[in-house]
Amino acid sequence: MSYVASEIASQPETWRRAVDLVAQPGVARALPQAGERVAVVGCGTSYFMAQSFAALRESAGQGETDAFAASEFPAGRRYDRVVAITRSGTTTEVIRLLEQLPPGSRSTVITTDADRPVTRLVSDCVVLDFADEQSVVQTRFATTALAAWRAGLGQDLTDPITQARAQLSTPLDPAVAGRDQFTFLGTGWTVGLAHEAALKLREAAQVWAESYPAMEFRHGPISVVDHRSVVWIFGPVVPGIRDDLAATGAIVVHEDVDAMAHLTTAQRLAVELAVRRGLHPDRPRLLTRSVVLPAPAA
């Protein structure tokens, strides 16, 4: 079994541990407090989790929350707290952003090791060492960080954890795995999950995969969907979209389960597609576990 396959399978347990961790007063204080104006930043998978973080916090009425790719953070904009998500703790764009924050800024990093460069640049740390990974392809760290965030917002993750266990034990649909094109759709906090699912297929299996907010899908992207396609919907199905897809020949995937639990099936699909193509899902083409860039020329 690949590292990534075993890491995917471990997620219900790491989510449970995240819930227990956030119940500790020190960890709860490291997360944004109600009313704070917050920016959440990350790169790649962590950026997509930042999008989900922001949507969840705003919908919970906890305060204005924006999400940015670390390289695109608006340096002139002021926040009460910046939250950085980085599995490795060494990502150059995240480090450069934190180094440039005004003195005295409140900042939190969610990472896997307290002894990483990024932890020396922030005021608070949430360390998910039990969710670290050996695979280059990121799965359980991202969802465990999301589980911790959801628990910090007061959500009960009992059902999502139970549903994830059921998803992980359900065989993949061979008809879905036999298609060539994949489109993932989401609404609200699940838009970030749609982007992440598509990224997993691109990274691990080098397949054609894209993602959109569900209501944007009809503004052009639906035109490329046909009998080779799968359209995978996270969260609620927007009205009329099933009717629009009926004539395309696409397989529509949707389940009435928590979207984070459903993401585990998309992760497994990425591994299955990689194996079918003779690829090693732990070692995606042209990727490394952390992007560390050279220092700018003087």
N, C-alpha and C positions, 0 to 999 in steps of 0.2 A: 504494500500500500504506500502511496506517496505521502509525504508529510502533509500536504494540503488536504488530502482526503481525511486523514486522521484529525487534523485541526478543525475541519468542518464538522466532523462527528462529535467533537468535544464541546460544541457551543452551548447546549443546554446547561452543562455544568459550569462553564465559565460565566454564563449569565447569572446563574444562581449565586456564584461567589461575588459578582459585581454588586448584586442587590445587598448582600451582607456587608460588603465593604462600604457602600454609601450610607448604611445605617450608623456607621461610626461617626461621632460628632466632628472629629477633625477633618474627615473627608467631606462631610456635608458642608462644612464652612469653606472648603476650597472651591466648591462649585458656586456659580453665580447665585446671588441672593435676589429675592423678589424685588422688583423695581429697578434693578441695575440695568443700564444700557450696555449691551454686550455685543462684541464681535467674536465670531468663531471662525478659526482659520485652519487650513490644512492643505495638503497637496495630494493629488490623485484620489485614492480611496478616502483618505482623511478629509479631503475637501467635500466629497459627496456626503460623508457623515456630518460634516459641518452644516450642510444644507438641511439635513434632517433635524439636527439639533436645533437650528434656528426656528424652523417651522413649528416644532413641538413646543418650544418655550413660549413663542408668541401666542400660539393657540391655547396654551395653558394660562394666559393672562399674567405671565411672570415679568414681562417687560420687553421693550424693543430689542430685537436680536437680529443681527445681520451675519451673513456667511460670505467668506471670501476665499479664493485661492490665495495662499500666502504671498505669492509674487504680485498679486493685484490689490493688496491691502491699501486703502486710501490713507496715506501717512498723515494728511492734514486733518483727518476726522478724529474726534475725541470720543472715547468710550469709558464707561466706569470700569470695565474689565475686558481683557482680551483672553480668550480661551484658545489654546493651540492644541491640535491633535497630531501626534507624531509617534508612530510605533517605534522607530529607531532612536528618536531623540537626537539625531544627527543631521536631519534634512536642512540643507543650506538655506533655502528660502525662508523656512520657519525661524532659523537662528538669526538671519539678517533682520527679519521683521522685529523680533523681540529685542534685538540690540538697539533698534532705532526708536523704541517707545520712549516717551518722555520720562524723566526721572520720577520715581514714586508711583508709576502706573501699577494698578492691580492687574495681575496676569496669572493665569493657571495653565499648566500643561498637563495633558492626559497622555501618558506614555507607558513604557514597559520596564523602565529601569531608573531608579533614583540617581544613579551615578552616570548620567549622560550630559553632554554639553548643554543641552537645552534647559535642564533643571536649574542650572546656575543663573539663568536669566529671568526667572519668574518668581513671583511671590508665593505661589502655591503649587503643589503637585498632587496629582492623582495617579498612583502607580498601579498598573494592571499587569504585574509581573507574571501572574498565572495565565495570562492570555497572550503571551509572547509566542512567536512562530518561527519555525525554521524555514518554511517555504518563502520564496520571494513573493508569491501571490498572497495578498493579505485577505484573510477571511475573519477568523475569530477575534482578532484584536479590534477590528472595526465594529463588529456587532456587539462585542462586550463593552466597548466604550459607549455605544448607543444604549445598551441595557443600563449601564451606570447612570447615564444622563436621564433616561426615562424614570428610573427609580428615584433619582434626585428631584424630579418633578412631581413625585408622589404617585406614580403609576404602579399598579400591582402587576407584576410580570408572571404570576403563577400560570395563567392561561397561555401566554406566549411560550413559556418554557415547555409546558406540556405539549402544545401544538408543534413545537420544533422537534421534540422527540418523535412525534408521530410522522412528521414530514421526513425525517431522516431515515425512518424505517420503511417508507413507502417506495417501491421500485419506480424508477423513472419511466415515463411513457416513451416507448421506443419510437412512436410516430413523431413525437417532438424532437427527439435526438436525431431523427433522420432528416430533418429540414436543414436548409442552408442559410436562411436569413432570419434574424431575430430582432424584434423591436420590443422594448420594455417601456411601459407607461405607468405613471403614478400621479397622485394628486396630493397636495399638502406635503406632509412629512415624508410620504412615500416616493416623491419625485427623486429625492436623493438616493433611495434604494433602487429605483429604476436605472439611474445613471450607474450605480455601482454594479448592478447585475450585468449590464452591457459591457462594462469594463472588464469584468471577470471573464466573459467569453472572449473578448479581444485578447486579453493578456494570456490566458492559459491555453486557448485553443486556436487563436488567430482566425476567428470566424467573423463574418459580417454581422455586426450588432450595433444598434443605435438605441437612443432613449429620448423620451420627451415627457413634459407635462401632458396628461391625457387630453386636455382640451386643445392643445396645440397640434395634436396628431392630424387633425382634419385640415389643418392649414398648410397642406403640401405633402408631408411625409407619407400619408396614406397612399399616395400615388405609386409608390414603389412596392407595395405589398401585393403578393400574389400567392400562387399555389406552392411556392418554395418557402413561404414565410411562417413564422410563429409570432403572434402578438401576445405578449405576456403582460397582464394587468395586475399591479399591486394596489391594494386598497379598494375603495368603492369603484364600481364600474359607472362611468359617466353616462347619462341618458343618451340613447340612440347609437352608441358606438358599436354595439353588437350588430345592429342592423346594417351599419355602414360596412362592417367587416364581412358580412355574410356572403357578399358577391365576390370577394377577393380570392377565396380558396385557402386563406390562411387558417391555421389552427389557432384558436384563442384559448389561452391558459389563464384561468382565474380560480382562486379558491377562497372560500369564506373563512379565512384564518388570519391571524395577526401577520402583517406584512413582513415583519422581521423574521418570523418563523418561515414564511414562504420564501424569503431570500435564501435560506439554506438549500432549498431545492434548486434554485438557479445556480448556486455555487457548485452543487453536485453535477448539474448539467454541464458546466464549464469543464469539470474534470473528465466527464464521460466523453465529451467532444474532443478533448485533447488526446485521450487515449485512442479514440477511433482514428485520429489523424496521425498517429505515431509520434506524438509530441510528449515531452515530459512536463506535466503541469507544475512541478516545483521550479522549473528553470525556463521561464518565458523568454522569448527572443528579445535581445537588446535591453533587458531590464536587470536591475540590481535591487537588493533589498532596501537600499537607501540612496537617494540622489545627493551626492556630496560634490559640490562644484568648486573649481579653483578660485582662489582669491582674485578679485578684480585687479587688472594691471594698474600699476602706480601711474 
